[in-house]
Amino acid sequence: MAYKITEECINCGACDPECPNEAIVAGDEIYEIEPDKCSECVGAFDESQCAAVCPVDCCIPDPDHKETREELEAKYKKLHG
């Protein structure tokens, strides 16, 4: 499943440069994750980098975008060739 950023986001930007898929974008008030680009860092890292660097733990799995590991790997490969 893709990750999402909750309203607890302090807009620090720590997550943005860590995303290997460029799925994180600055929203009006908080950062947002584009679910069609988020692969939970499968294919690039052992853990989701946004969650690893977030100082307020607001990067969490999005239950509205459930995907299997195989689907996440395919998404990563599609994005990176």
Backbone torsions as a table, in degrees:
resi	resn	phi	psi	omega
1	MET	NA	147.3	177.3
2	ALA	-69.7	161.9	174.6
3	TYR	-94.2	163.8	173.5
4	LYS	-138.2	163.3	178.2
5	ILE	-111.2	126.3	-176.2
6	THR	-84.0	172.5	-179.1
7	GLU	-65.1	-11.2	178.1
8	GLU	-73.9	-6.3	-179.7
9	CYS	-53.7	132.7	178.7
10	ILE	-99.6	9.4	174.9
11	ASN	61.1	37.0	-177.1
12	CYS	-79.9	-26.1	178.7
13	GLY	84.3	5.7	-178.4
14	ALA	-61.7	-32.4	-175.9
15	CYS	-76.2	-34.5	-171.8
16	ASP	-52.3	-54.9	-177.3
17	PRO	-72.1	-13.0	-177.8
18	GLU	-82.5	-17.6	-174.3
19	CYS	-76.6	118.2	-178.9
20	PRO	-71.0	-15.1	-177.1
21	ASN	-105.3	1.5	-176.3
22	GLU	54.7	40.6	-178.0
23	ALA	-87.1	-11.8	-176.5
24	ILE	-97.3	128.6	-179.5
25	VAL	-131.1	152.7	177.0
26	ALA	-77.4	121.8	175.3
27	GLY	-89.8	-170.3	179.9
28	ASP	-63.3	-41.9	-177.2
29	GLU	-122.4	-29.0	-179.7
30	ILE	-137.5	165.9	174.6
31	TYR	-72.4	154.7	-179.6
32	GLU	-132.9	155.4	177.0
33	ILE	-113.6	127.4	176.6
34	GLU	-80.8	110.7	-173.3
35	PRO	-62.0	-28.0	-180.0
36	ASP	-73.2	-10.6	176.9
37	LYS	-109.6	-14.5	-176.6
38	CYS	-82.0	122.7	176.5
39	SER	-114.9	18.7	-175.7
40	GLU	56.4	22.7	-177.6
41	CYS	68.4	10.0	174.0
42	VAL	-61.5	132.3	-177.8
43	GLY	99.1	-20.1	-178.2
44	ALA	-119.7	-41.8	-175.5
45	PHE	-139.3	166.6	178.8
46	ASP	-81.3	-15.8	179.0
47	GLU	-144.7	159.8	179.0
48	SER	-67.0	119.0	-174.6
49	GLN	-68.8	-34.4	179.3
50	CYS	-61.4	-44.0	179.8
51	ALA	-67.8	-34.9	-178.5
52	ALA	-66.7	-32.9	-176.3
53	VAL	-101.0	-9.6	-176.2
54	CYS	-67.8	121.6	-177.9
55	PRO	-74.4	-14.3	-179.0
56	VAL	-119.1	12.3	176.9
57	ASP	53.7	45.4	-179.5
58	CYS	-102.2	3.0	175.1
59	CYS	-95.7	110.6	-173.9
60	ILE	-133.7	158.6	175.8
61	PRO	-59.9	138.6	-179.1
62	ASP	-96.5	108.2	-177.5
63	PRO	-64.3	-14.6	178.3
64	ASP	-82.0	-5.1	-178.4
65	HIS	-134.1	65.5	-179.1
66	LYS	-79.7	132.9	178.0
67	GLU	-143.4	151.0	176.5
68	THR	-79.6	166.0	176.9
69	ARG	-59.2	-39.0	179.4
70	GLU	-63.5	-40.1	178.0
71	GLU	-66.2	-38.9	178.4
72	LEU	-66.4	-40.4	177.4
73	GLU	-63.4	-41.9	179.2
74	ALA	-64.3	-39.7	178.1
75	LYS	-62.3	-45.4	179.8
76	TYR	-60.8	-45.9	180.0
77	LYS	-63.2	-38.3	178.7
78	LYS	-64.2	-40.0	-179.7
79	LEU	-72.0	-29.4	-173.1
80	HIS	-115.1	-5.1	177.1
81	GLY	75.9	NA	NA
